[in-house]
Amino acid sequence: RLKGIVSNVIKTAAGKTPVMARPARTRTKSFLYTHRQVDITLDGNVLGFLGRLHPVTAESFGIDREIYCFEISVDGLLKSRVGTVRAKSLPRFPGIKRDLALIVDENVEVGGIVETILETDPKRIRTCSLFDLYRGEQIPEGKKSMAFRLFFQDEQKTLTDAAGDKVVENILDRVREKYNAGLR
């Protein structure tokens, strides 16, 4: 999870996706597990590291749980930036929030569903995030329920409930087609 968060932050800040790979032996950090650490590189330049704190190190600080940490060079990150940072004005029109719970096969990954949802109407769908994952009595065997929080907004006008319903309908069509997903 931390690897994904750090990768997204770097991609947003630098405009490029970092490479995370095991460090050379000379670059390993003694306070991290040898096989649970990576160097974070961008364009061949090492920006930092990420890894799991070694239990011996954690114990010396009185920590009794798994700790993951990272370090990023802000200077290196800024030097790697592609293009210029662009700002845009705050939206004038309010948005609509919707929750959508889908039943999918157990092997379907959340990332693919999120991508599909966001690609359905990129001009209106601003955010999509998973807020619940459920397996249990009410869900058929081999299936799982994933609930998403969606936010829609149009830069040109206030969205009506009917317009929000249409966006949800289009999302459902796409996830049914691509993942054989059903509405919970």
Phi, psi and chi 1 to 4 in degrees:
 res  aa     phi    psi   chi1   chi2   chi3   chi4
   1 ARG       -  -46.1  179.4 -176.2  -83.4  171.7
   2 LEU   -62.3  -38.3 -178.3   60.5      -      -
   3 LYS   -59.2  -43.2 -169.7  174.3  174.4 -177.5
   4 GLY   -65.7  -41.2      -      -      -      -
   5 ILE   -63.8  -49.1  -67.9  167.9      -      -
   6 VAL   -62.0  -42.3  169.8      -      -      -
   7 SER   -60.5  -43.9 -178.3      -      -      -
   8 ASN   -65.5  -39.5  -74.3  -23.6      -      -
   9 VAL   -63.3  -46.1  167.2      -      -      -
  10 ILE   -65.1  -42.9  -67.9  171.7      -      -
  11 LYS   -61.2  -40.6 -174.9  175.9  178.8 -179.7
  12 THR   -67.3  -43.2  -59.8      -      -      -
  13 ALA   -75.1  -38.6      -      -      -      -
  14 ALA  -102.5  -15.9      -      -      -      -
  15 GLY    81.1    8.1      -      -      -      -
  16 LYS  -139.3  154.0  -59.1  179.5 -140.2  170.4
  17 THR   -86.5  129.2  -57.1      -      -      -
  18 PRO   -76.0  162.1   30.6  -36.0      -      -
  19 VAL  -105.5  131.8  173.5      -      -      -
  20 MET  -118.6  116.2  -63.4 -165.9 -171.0      -
  21 ALA  -144.0  158.6      -      -      -      -
  22 ARG   -55.8  139.1  -74.4 -158.5  176.3  145.3
  23 PRO   -76.3  159.0   26.7  -32.4      -      -
  24 ALA   -63.4  154.0      -      -      -      -
  25 ARG   -52.8  -35.0  -77.3 -173.8 -177.2  -97.3
  26 THR   -73.3  -13.9   56.5      -      -      -
  27 ARG  -105.5   -0.5  -67.8 -161.5   41.1   81.9
  28 THR   -66.6  147.2   59.5      -      -      -
  29 LYS   -96.2  125.2  -50.9  -70.1 -175.6 -126.2
  30 SER   -68.9  -20.9   60.3      -      -      -
  31 PHE   -85.9   -2.4   57.8   90.4      -      -
  32 LEU  -112.3  155.5  -61.2  174.8      -      -
  33 TYR   -56.9  136.2  -98.3  116.9      -      -
  34 THR   -59.8  -42.2  -55.7      -      -      -
  35 HIS   -97.6   11.5  -61.6  -67.8      -      -
  36 ARG  -126.9   43.3  -62.1 -108.1  175.0  122.1
  37 GLN  -143.8  149.8   60.0 -178.7  -71.2      -
  38 VAL  -137.0  151.9  -67.4      -      -      -
  39 ASP   -87.5  143.1  -88.5  -13.8      -      -
  40 ILE  -103.8  115.7  -56.2  167.5      -      -
  41 THR  -123.4  151.6   59.8      -      -      -
  42 LEU  -139.1  121.9 -153.8   54.0      -      -
  43 ASP    54.9   36.2  -64.2  -29.3      -      -
  44 GLY    81.8   -5.0      -      -      -      -
  45 ASN   -99.0  131.4  -61.0  -43.7      -      -
  46 VAL   -76.0  120.0  177.2      -      -      -
  47 LEU   -93.1  -23.0  -69.8 -179.0      -      -
  48 GLY   169.9 -156.4      -      -      -      -
  49 PHE  -145.0  167.4   64.2   86.7      -      -
  50 LEU  -149.1  141.4  179.4  143.2      -      -
  51 GLY   179.5  178.9      -      -      -      -
  52 ARG   -96.3  130.2  179.7  174.8  169.3 -156.7
  53 LEU   -63.1  132.7 -165.3   63.0      -      -
  54 HIS   -66.8  140.1 -163.2  -77.2      -      -
  55 PRO   -57.1  -33.2  -21.2   28.8      -      -
  56 VAL   -65.3  -42.0  172.8      -      -      -
  57 THR   -65.1  -46.3  -54.4      -      -      -
  58 ALA   -59.4  -43.7      -      -      -      -
  59 GLU   -61.9  -37.4 -174.3  178.7  -49.1      -
  60 SER   -66.5  -19.2   67.5      -      -      -
  61 PHE  -103.0    6.8  -72.9   97.9      -      -
  62 GLY    74.6   24.8      -      -      -      -
  63 ILE   -97.7  127.8  -60.1  168.8      -      -
  64 ASP  -114.9   31.0   62.8  -10.1      -      -
  65 ARG  -145.1  168.7   61.6 -173.6   71.6 -159.9
  66 GLU   -68.4  132.0  -73.1 -175.7   14.1      -
  67 ILE  -125.4  130.7  -61.1  -71.9      -      -
  68 TYR  -112.7  141.8  -71.5   82.8      -      -
  69 CYS  -141.1  165.3   57.7      -      -      -
  70 PHE  -150.4  162.1   68.3   93.8      -      -
  71 GLU  -141.4  134.7  178.7  179.9  -75.6      -
  72 ILE  -131.2  135.7  -60.4  173.0      -      -
  73 SER   -79.6  113.4  164.4      -      -      -
  74 VAL   -65.0  -39.9  175.0      -      -      -
  75 ASP   -59.4  -46.3  -72.6  -23.1      -      -
  76 GLY   -62.9  -37.8      -      -      -      -
  77 LEU   -64.1  -46.4 -173.0   60.9      -      -
  78 LEU   -67.1  -35.0  -66.0  174.8      -      -
  79 LYS   -68.8  -24.5  -72.3  176.2 -174.1  171.9
  80 SER   -87.2   -5.5  -60.3      -      -      -
  81 ARG   -57.0  132.7  175.7   88.3 -171.0  133.9
  82 VAL   -97.4  129.3  173.4      -      -      -
  83 GLY    71.0 -165.2      -      -      -      -
  84 THR  -110.8  155.9   57.5      -      -      -
  85 VAL   -79.1  131.4  176.4      -      -      -
  86 ARG  -114.4  135.7  -60.4 -153.5 -174.1  -85.5
  87 ALA  -110.2  149.5      -      -      -      -
  88 LYS  -131.1  155.4   62.1 -171.9 -139.7 -173.7
  89 SER   -67.8  157.9   61.4      -      -      -
  90 LEU   -65.4  146.1  -66.7  172.6      -      -
  91 PRO   -64.1  143.0    9.6  -12.4      -      -
  92 ARG   -86.3  -22.4  -68.8 -179.1   15.2 -168.8
  93 PHE  -110.7  141.9  -57.5  101.0      -      -
  94 PRO   -70.5  161.0   25.9  -32.5      -      -
  95 GLY  -108.6 -177.8      -      -      -      -
  96 ILE  -124.2  134.5  -62.9  173.5      -      -
  97 LYS  -103.2  138.9  -69.9 -179.3 -175.3  175.3
  98 ARG  -139.8  148.0  -65.1  -74.3  173.0   93.8
  99 ASP  -110.6  141.4  -70.2  -14.1      -      -
 100 LEU  -138.0  119.0 -179.5   65.1      -      -
 101 ALA  -107.5  125.8      -      -      -      -
 102 LEU  -118.3  146.6  -58.0  171.3      -      -
 103 ILE  -106.9  124.1  -64.5  178.7      -      -
 104 VAL  -134.2  166.3  -64.5      -      -      -
 105 ASP   -62.0  150.6  -70.4  -24.7      -      -
 106 GLU   -56.5  -32.1 -173.1   64.1   47.6      -
 107 ASN   -83.7   -3.3   64.2  -15.1      -      -
 108 VAL   -75.1  130.3  173.0      -      -      -
 109 GLU   -92.9  145.7  -66.5 -174.5    8.4      -
 110 VAL   -63.8  -35.4   69.3      -      -      -
 111 GLY   -58.4  -41.4      -      -      -      -
 112 GLY   -65.8  -40.5      -      -      -      -
 113 ILE   -65.6  -44.6  -62.2 -124.2      -      -
 114 VAL   -59.3  -46.1  169.1      -      -      -
 115 GLU   -58.3  -46.1  -92.9 -175.4   40.9      -
 116 THR   -61.2  -43.2  -58.8      -      -      -
 117 ILE   -62.5  -48.6  -70.9  171.7      -      -
 118 LEU   -64.4  -33.3  -68.1  171.2      -      -
 119 GLU   -75.8  -15.7  -69.7  169.1   -6.2      -
 120 THR   -61.1  -43.4  -59.3      -      -      -
 121 ASP  -152.3   75.7 -169.3  -13.7      -      -
 122 PRO   -62.9  -20.3   10.7  -16.6      -      -
 123 LYS   -77.8  -21.8  -69.9 -174.8  178.9 -177.3
 124 ARG  -114.0  -35.0  -70.9 -174.9  177.0  165.9
 125 ILE   -81.4  109.6  -57.0  171.8      -      -
 126 ARG   -87.9  -45.2  -61.6  -75.4 -177.1 -119.0
 127 THR  -141.1  153.0   62.1      -      -      -
 128 CYS  -147.4  119.7  171.9      -      -      -
 129 SER  -138.1  142.4   57.7      -      -      -
 130 LEU   -75.1  129.7  179.8   74.1      -      -
 131 PHE  -122.1   -6.5   72.7   87.6      -      -
 132 ASP  -156.1  138.1 -173.7   42.7      -      -
 133 LEU  -128.8  123.8  177.4   61.4      -      -
 134 TYR  -133.7  135.0  177.1   74.6      -      -
 135 ARG  -131.8  131.0  -63.4  171.9 -179.1   92.4
 136 GLY   177.0 -163.5      -      -      -      -
 137 GLU   -54.7  -40.6  -67.2  177.2   24.3      -
 138 GLN   -82.7   -2.5  -59.7  156.1   -8.5      -
 139 ILE  -111.2  131.7  -54.1  -60.1      -      -
 140 PRO   -58.7  152.2  -19.0   28.0      -      -
 141 GLU   -61.7  139.9 -167.4  167.4  -37.5      -
 142 GLY    83.3    4.7      -      -      -      -
 143 LYS  -123.7  166.5  -56.8  -84.6 -173.6  179.2
 144 LYS  -146.2  157.9   61.9 -174.7  172.5 -174.0
 145 SER  -107.9  130.1  170.3      -      -      -
 146 MET  -121.5  126.5  -67.8 -168.0  -78.9      -
 147 ALA  -109.0  131.5      -      -      -      -
 148 PHE  -117.4  143.3  -62.5   91.5      -      -
 149 ARG  -102.4  123.9  178.7  139.0  -53.6  129.7
 150 LEU  -115.2  149.0  -52.1  168.3      -      -
 151 PHE  -132.6  122.2 -177.9   69.5      -      -
 152 PHE  -111.1  145.1  -48.2  140.8      -      -
 153 GLN  -158.5  141.5 -169.3  170.1   39.6      -
 154 ASP  -114.2  133.6 -166.9  -50.2      -      -
 155 GLU   -75.2  -16.8  -68.0 -179.8    5.1      -
 156 GLN  -101.0  -21.3  -53.2  -59.2  -42.9      -
 157 LYS  -160.9  165.7   62.4 -174.5  176.0 -154.8
 158 THR   -75.9  130.4  -61.1      -      -      -
 159 LEU   -79.0  138.2  -71.1  175.9      -      -
 160 THR   -89.3  166.8   62.7      -      -      -
 161 ASP   -60.0  -37.8  -75.8  -21.7      -      -
 162 ALA   -62.8  -40.2      -      -      -      -
 163 ALA   -66.2  -40.0      -      -      -      -
 164 GLY   -63.2  -40.1      -      -      -      -
 165 ASP   -62.1  -38.9  -68.2  -15.7      -      -
 166 LYS   -65.9  -40.6 -176.7   65.8  178.0  161.1
 167 VAL   -62.8  -44.9  173.1      -      -      -
 168 VAL   -61.7  -42.0  169.9      -      -      -
 169 GLU   -59.8  -43.5 -171.0  178.5  -52.7      -
 170 ASN   -64.7  -39.5  -68.8  -20.5      -      -
 171 ILE   -61.1  -47.9  -70.1  169.2      -      -
 172 LEU   -59.3  -42.0  -73.1  171.6      -      -
 173 ASP   -58.3  -45.0  -71.0  -16.4      -      -
 174 ARG   -68.2  -43.6  -68.4 -149.2   49.5 -152.0
 175 VAL   -73.6  -28.8  -65.5      -      -      -
 176 ARG   -64.9  -46.6  -88.9 -171.5 -159.2  113.6
 177 GLU   -64.8  -45.1 -179.2 -177.1  -48.3      -
 178 LYS   -84.4  -36.7 -166.5  165.8 -177.3  178.1
 179 TYR  -122.1    4.1  -61.5  101.0      -      -
 180 ASN    54.5   37.6 -165.8   29.2      -      -
 181 ALA   -80.7  148.0      -      -      -      -
 182 GLY  -123.7  159.0      -      -      -      -
 183 LEU   -79.4  135.3 -166.3   57.9      -      -
 184 ARG   -85.8      -  179.0  170.1  176.0 -153.1
